[in-house]
Amino acid sequence: MSKTVEFYFDVGSPTSYLAYTQLQKVCDETGSTLSFRPMLLGGVFKATGNASPNEVPAKARYSVIDLDRFASRYGVPLVFNPYFPINTLNLMRAIVAVQRLQPERFIEFLELTFKAMWIDARNLNDPGVLSTTLKEGGFDPAQVFGWVNDTQVKETLKAATEAAVARGIFGAPSMFVGNDLFFGQDRVDFVREALTA
């Protein structure tokens, strides 16, 4: 019977990006399904009392080294965004909106935002930069900004974040296989093992 990986993520998390680059491959190789669960990491931190590694200077410095090591191991590009941390509230609302309203373009939109954040290292807090990025990806900025302000979209992201916390999630990326939680992009091998067990 096919298994599913539920991938809880926020595009402002570089480790979410790294996990994203690996999980579809793992699912393809194991005949599993990848299910995307966008959430607002800032909301998770607030609810759980957790904090970004960026708040501890020594840990922040080490994290950049660690990210580079994993990007090299995975063979994927990664440029640490000089604007980090970026408030991803509007980005995550946009991701939720595209997932609901244009599901056929969801992966395309997700790749666009991950690339802009962790390869092109753009300041996606700047509405002009975000607008340019959306246009380059073939999305209508006015439509996306409209979605971001939609009450139902706002409530969907809020509810998704609350549900993640209720499930025991305290950071990103987090992956579930059945009821087993795996936290961190460096746990992808454990995800693979769970899928083949």
C-alpha positions in Angstrom: 0.0 0.0 0.0 1.3 3.4 -1.0 2.4 5.7 1.8 2.2 9.5 2.0 4.7 12.1 3.3 3.0 15.1 4.7 5.5 18.0 4.3 5.0 21.0 6.6 7.0 23.9 5.4 7.5 27.7 5.2 9.4 29.1 2.2 11.3 31.5 4.6 13.0 28.4 6.0 16.2 27.4 4.2 16.0 23.9 5.6 12.4 23.7 4.1 14.0 24.5 0.8 16.6 21.8 1.2 14.0 19.2 2.2 11.8 20.2 -0.8 14.7 19.5 -3.1 14.9 15.9 -1.8 11.4 14.7 -0.8 9.9 14.3 -4.3 12.8 12.2 -5.3 12.4 10.0 -2.2 8.7 9.7 -2.9 9.3 8.8 -6.5 11.8 6.1 -5.6 9.6 4.6 -2.9 6.3 4.8 -4.8 5.0 7.3 -2.2 2.9 10.5 -2.4 4.2 13.9 -1.3 1.4 16.0 0.3 2.2 19.7 0.9 1.1 21.3 4.1 2.0 25.1 4.1 2.1 26.8 7.5 3.4 30.0 8.9 6.6 29.3 10.8 6.4 32.5 12.8 3.0 31.4 14.1 4.4 28.0 15.0 7.3 29.6 16.9 4.9 31.9 18.7 2.6 29.1 19.7 5.3 26.7 20.9 7.9 29.2 22.4 10.4 28.0 19.8 12.7 30.5 18.0 14.8 30.7 14.9 18.5 29.6 15.1 19.2 33.1 13.9 18.4 34.4 17.4 21.6 32.8 18.8 24.6 34.4 17.0 26.9 31.4 17.2 24.2 29.1 16.1 23.3 31.5 13.2 26.9 31.4 12.0 27.1 27.7 12.2 23.7 27.2 10.4 25.0 28.9 7.3 27.9 26.5 7.2 25.6 23.5 7.8 23.3 24.7 5.0 26.2 24.9 2.6 27.3 21.4 3.5 23.9 19.9 2.9 23.4 21.9 -0.4 26.7 20.5 -1.6 25.8 17.0 -0.5 22.4 17.2 -2.3 24.0 18.9 -5.4 21.6 21.8 -5.3 22.2 25.5 -5.4 21.7 27.6 -2.2 22.6 31.2 -1.6 21.9 32.3 2.0 19.4 35.2 1.7 21.0 38.4 3.1 17.5 39.7 3.9 16.8 36.7 6.2 14.7 36.5 8.2 11.9 37.5 5.8 8.3 37.9 7.0 6.6 35.2 5.0 3.0 35.9 6.0 2.0 37.2 2.5 4.1 34.6 0.7 2.5 31.7 2.7 -1.0 33.2 2.1 -0.2 33.3 -1.6 1.0 29.7 -1.5 -2.2 28.6 0.3 -4.2 30.5 -2.3 -2.5 29.0 -5.3 -2.8 25.5 -3.7 -6.6 26.0 -3.4 -7.4 28.1 -6.4 -4.8 27.0 -9.1 -3.7 23.6 -7.9 -2.3 22.8 -11.4 0.2 25.6 -10.9 1.0 25.0 -7.3 4.4 23.3 -7.8 5.4 26.0 -10.3 4.5 28.7 -7.8 6.3 26.9 -5.0 9.5 26.5 -7.1 9.3 30.2 -8.1 9.2 31.3 -4.4 11.8 28.9 -3.2 14.1 29.9 -6.1 13.6 33.6 -5.4 14.3 33.2 -1.7 17.2 30.6 -1.7 18.9 30.8 -5.1 18.3 34.4 -6.3 18.4 35.7 -2.7 15.7 38.3 -3.3 14.1 40.6 -0.8 10.6 39.2 -1.0 9.5 41.6 1.7 9.7 44.4 -0.9 6.3 44.5 -2.8 8.1 45.7 -5.9 10.6 42.8 -5.9 7.8 40.3 -5.2 5.7 41.8 -8.0 8.6 41.5 -10.4 9.2 37.9 -9.3 5.6 37.0 -9.9 5.6 38.5 -13.3 8.7 36.6 -14.3 7.0 33.4 -13.2 3.9 34.1 -15.3 1.7 35.1 -12.4 -0.5 38.2 -12.2 0.7 40.2 -9.2 -2.6 42.0 -8.8 -4.4 38.7 -8.7 -1.9 37.2 -6.2 -2.1 40.3 -4.0 -5.8 40.1 -4.1 -5.7 36.5 -2.9 -3.3 37.4 -0.1 -6.0 39.8 1.3 -8.9 37.3 1.0 -10.4 36.5 4.3 -10.8 32.8 3.5 -7.2 32.5 2.5 -6.1 34.2 5.7 -8.3 31.8 7.7 -7.0 28.8 5.8 -3.4 29.6 6.6 -4.2 30.3 10.3 -6.1 27.1 10.7 -3.3 25.1 8.9 -0.8 26.6 11.3 -2.9 25.8 14.4 -3.4 22.3 13.1 0.3 21.8 12.7 1.0 22.9 16.3 -1.8 20.7 17.5 -0.1 17.8 15.8 3.1 18.4 17.7 5.0 20.5 15.1 7.5 23.1 16.5 9.5 24.0 13.5 10.1 23.6 9.8 10.5 21.5 7.9 8.5 18.8 9.5 7.4 15.6 7.8 4.9 13.0 8.9 4.7 9.4 7.6 1.5 8.1 9.2 1.8 9.3 12.9 5.6 9.4 12.9 7.1 13.0 13.0 10.4 13.7 11.4 11.8 17.2 12.0 14.5 18.8 9.9 15.8 18.4 6.4 18.6 16.2 7.8 15.9 13.6 8.7 15.0 12.8 5.1 16.8 9.4 5.3 14.6 8.5 8.2 11.6 9.5 6.1 12.8 7.1 3.4 13.2 4.3 5.9 9.7 4.9 7.2 8.3 4.8 3.6 10.0 1.4 2.9 9.3 -0.2 6.3 
